[in-house]
């Protein structure tokens, strides 16, 4: 006997109240970081440091481009 599969009901997407939507737009217009959005400054700060000379740019002995 097959049992019916139990699939969860999708949660309805709740919209932010208008006052919060206005605040998000206000912050975004001024370049503020917002939750769930890419933050270039944070990405730059947490990237591993690259020191001068850490990676060589040696040429291919045949002169070919790599």
ROSE-4610 file (N, C-alpha, C; in Angstrom, 1 decimal, always signed):
// ROSE-4610
residu = [X/X/X/X/X/X/X/X/X/X/X/X/X/X/X/X/X/X/X/X/X/X/X/X/X/X/X/X/X/X/X/X/X/X/X/X/X/X/X/X/X/X/X/X/X/X/X/X/X/X/X/X/X/X/X/X/X/X/X/X/X/X/X/X/X/X/X/X/X/X/X/X/X/X/X/X/X/X/X/X/X/X/X/X/X/X/X/X/X/X/X/X/X/X/X/X/X/X/X/X/X/X/X/X/X/X/X/X/X/X/X/X/X/X/X/X/X/X/X/X/X/X/X/X/X/X/X/X/X/X/X/X/X/X/X/X/X/X/X/X/X/X/X/X/X/X/X/X/X/X/X/X/X/X/X/X/X/X/X/X/X/X/X/X/X/X/X/X/X/X/X/X/X/X/X/X/X/X/X/X/X/X/X/X/X/X/X/X/X/X/X/X/X/X/X/X/X/X]
num = [1/1/1/2/2/2/3/3/3/4/4/4/5/5/5/6/6/6/7/7/7/8/8/8/9/9/9/10/10/10/11/11/11/12/12/12/13/13/13/14/14/14/15/15/15/16/16/16/17/17/17/18/18/18/19/19/19/20/20/20/21/21/21/22/22/22/23/23/23/24/24/24/25/25/25/26/26/26/27/27/27/28/28/28/29/29/29/30/30/30/31/31/31/32/32/32/33/33/33/34/34/34/35/35/35/36/36/36/37/37/37/38/38/38/39/39/39/40/40/40/41/41/41/42/42/42/43/43/43/44/44/44/45/45/45/46/46/46/47/47/47/48/48/48/49/49/49/50/50/50/51/51/51/52/52/52/53/53/53/54/54/54/55/55/55/56/56/56/57/57/57/58/58/58/59/59/59/60/60/60/61/61/61/62/62/62/63/63/63/64/64/64/65/65/65/66/66/66]
x = [+0.8/+0.0/+0.9/+0.7/+1.4/+0.9/+1.8/+1.4/+1.5/+0.6/+0.8/+2.0/+2.7/+3.9/+3.5/+4.3/+4.0/+5.0/+4.5/+5.3/+4.9/+5.9/+5.5/+4.9/+3.9/+3.3/+4.3/+4.4/+5.3/+4.8/+5.8/+5.4/+5.1/+4.1/+3.7/+4.9/+5.2/+6.2/+5.5/+6.1/+5.5/+6.3/+5.5/+6.1/+6.4/+7.4/+7.7/+6.6/+6.3/+5.4/+5.9/+5.1/+5.5/+6.6/+6.5/+7.6/+9.0/+9.0/+10.3/+10.8/+9.9/+10.2/+10.8/+10.2/+10.7/+12.1/+12.3/+13.6/+14.7/+14.3/+15.3/+15.6/+14.6/+14.9/+15.8/+15.5/+16.2/+17.7/+17.9/+19.3/+20.0/+19.3/+19.9/+20.3/+19.4/+19.8/+21.0/+21.4/+22.5/+23.7/+23.6/+24.8/+25.0/+24.0/+24.2/+24.1/+24.7/+24.7/+23.3/+22.8/+21.5/+21.6/+20.8/+20.8/+20.5/+21.2/+20.9/+21.4/+22.2/+22.7/+24.2/+24.8/+26.3/+26.9/+27.9/+28.6/+30.1/+30.4/+31.8/+32.8/+32.5/+33.5/+33.8/+32.8/+33.0/+33.8/+33.4/+34.2/+35.7/+36.0/+37.3/+38.0/+37.4/+38.0/+38.3/+37.4/+37.6/+38.4/+38.8/+39.6/+41.0/+41.6/+42.9/+43.9/+44.9/+45.8/+46.8/+47.1/+48.1/+49.3/+50.4/+51.6/+52.4/+53.1/+53.9/+54.9/+55.0/+55.9/+55.4/+54.2/+53.6/+53.3/+52.9/+52.6/+53.5/+54.2/+55.1/+54.3/+54.8/+54.2/+55.3/+55.9/+56.9/+56.3/+57.1/+56.7/+56.9/+56.1/+56.2/+57.5/+58.3/+59.6/+59.5/+58.4/+58.3/+57.8/+57.5/+57.0/+55.5/+54.8/+53.4/+52.7/+51.5/+50.7/+49.9/+49.8/+49.1/+47.6]
y = [-1.2/+0.0/+1.2/+2.1/+3.4/+4.4/+5.1/+6.2/+7.5/+8.4/+9.7/+10.4/+11.0/+11.7/+13.0/+13.3/+14.5/+15.6/+16.5/+17.6/+18.9/+19.6/+20.8/+21.8/+22.5/+23.6/+24.8/+25.4/+26.5/+27.6/+28.3/+29.4/+30.6/+31.3/+32.5/+33.5/+34.2/+35.3/+36.5/+36.8/+38.0/+39.2/+40.2/+41.5/+42.3/+43.1/+44.0/+45.1/+45.6/+46.7/+47.9/+48.8/+49.9/+50.8/+50.9/+51.8/+51.1/+49.8/+49.1/+49.2/+49.0/+49.1/+50.5/+51.5/+52.9/+53.1/+52.5/+52.5/+51.8/+50.7/+49.9/+50.8/+51.4/+52.2/+53.4/+54.0/+55.2/+54.8/+53.6/+53.2/+52.8/+52.1/+51.7/+52.9/+54.0/+55.2/+55.9/+55.6/+56.3/+55.3/+54.2/+53.2/+52.4/+52.3/+51.5/+50.0/+49.2/+47.8/+47.3/+46.4/+45.8/+44.3/+43.7/+42.3/+41.6/+40.5/+39.7/+40.2/+41.3/+41.9/+41.9/+41.8/+41.8/+43.1/+43.0/+44.1/+44.1/+44.9/+44.9/+45.2/+46.1/+46.5/+45.3/+44.6/+43.4/+42.3/+42.1/+41.1/+41.5/+42.8/+43.2/+43.0/+43.3/+43.2/+41.8/+40.8/+39.4/+38.6/+39.2/+38.5/+38.2/+37.1/+36.8/+37.8/+38.3/+39.2/+38.6/+39.4/+38.9/+39.9/+39.3/+40.1/+40.2/+41.3/+41.5/+40.4/+39.8/+38.7/+37.3/+37.3/+36.0/+35.1/+35.7/+34.9/+35.5/+34.5/+35.0/+35.0/+35.9/+36.0/+35.6/+34.4/+33.9/+33.6/+33.8/+33.6/+32.2/+31.7/+30.4/+30.3/+29.3/+29.2/+29.3/+28.9/+28.9/+30.3/+31.2/+32.5/+32.5/+31.4/+31.4/+32.1/+32.6/+33.2/+32.1/+32.2/+31.2/+31.5]
z = [+0.0/+0.0/+0.0/-0.9/-1.0/-0.1/+0.6/+1.5/+0.7/+1.0/+0.3/+0.7/-0.2/+0.2/+0.9/+1.9/+2.7/+2.2/+1.4/+0.9/+1.7/+2.2/+3.0/+2.1/+2.7/+1.9/+1.8/+0.7/+0.6/+1.5/+2.1/+3.0/+2.1/+2.5/+1.7/+1.9/+0.8/+0.9/+1.6/+2.7/+3.5/+3.0/+2.8/+2.4/+3.6/+3.5/+4.6/+4.7/+5.9/+6.0/+5.3/+4.8/+4.0/+4.7/+6.0/+6.6/+6.5/+6.5/+6.4/+4.9/+4.0/+2.6/+2.3/+2.9/+2.7/+3.3/+4.5/+5.1/+4.3/+3.7/+2.9/+1.6/+1.0/-0.2/+0.2/+1.4/+1.9/+2.1/+2.7/+2.9/+1.6/+0.7/-0.5/-1.4/-1.3/-2.1/-1.6/-0.3/+0.3/+0.3/-0.4/-0.5/+0.7/+1.6/+2.8/+2.5/+3.4/+3.3/+3.8/+3.0/+3.4/+3.5/+4.5/+4.6/+3.4/+3.1/+1.9/+0.6/+0.6/-0.6/-0.5/-1.7/-1.8/-1.3/-0.5/+0.1/-0.4/-1.4/-1.9/-0.9/+0.1/+1.1/+2.0/+2.4/+3.3/+2.5/+1.2/+0.4/+0.4/+0.2/+0.1/+1.5/+2.6/+3.9/+4.3/+3.9/+4.3/+3.3/+2.2/+1.2/+1.7/+1.4/+1.9/+1.3/+2.1/+1.6/+0.5/-0.4/-1.4/-1.3/-1.0/-0.8/-2.1/-2.2/-3.4/-3.6/-4.8/-5.0/-4.6/-4.1/-3.6/-4.8/-5.9/-7.1/-8.2/-8.9/-10.0/-11.3/-12.1/-13.4/-14.5/-14.2/-15.1/-16.5/-17.5/-18.9/-19.2/-20.2/-20.7/-21.5/-21.3/-22.0/-23.5/-24.1/-25.5/-26.0/-25.1/-25.4/-25.7/-25.5/-25.7/-24.6/-24.9/-23.9/-23.2/-21.9/-21.2/-21.1]
